[in-house]
Amino acid sequence: MTDWTPDITVIPPDRAILLDLLRLRKRYRIEGLAWQSAPVKISCEHPEVANLLLDEKKAALETAEFHAKGQFRRTESALIEGTDYLSSLREMLKRQQVSP
């Protein structure tokens, strides 16, 4: 399936950020669905491997949560405080390599 992009010559910065966020969310959703289906398939053939994968996932969640909180803290604070949030969103999206 190809990406659909409407014919727009100029897109405002806030809408460009939202579009990048949607693309990032779509990418993570696709990856998440793929990673969710893999253990199910493996568990049918090798239940012991599936249990090992689940144990490792539980252990990795703490580290992942810590890093995610740090990545989003600046933008969340800016949104709550009513300050400029677009610049921190741009920086975050650049780190995720979404923007062209």
DAPEMO-V865311 format. One record per run of one state. SS is the DSSP state (2 for helix, 1 for strand, 0 for the rest). FROM is the first residue (numbers start at 0). TO is the last residue. If there is no record, write none. Layout:
ss-><SS & SS>
from-><FROM & FROM>
to-><TO & TO>
//
This chain:
ss-><0 & 2 & 0 & 2 & 0 & 2 & 0>
from-><0 & 12 & 45 & 46 & 81 & 85 & 95>
to-><11 & 44 & 45 & 80 & 84 & 94 & 99>
//
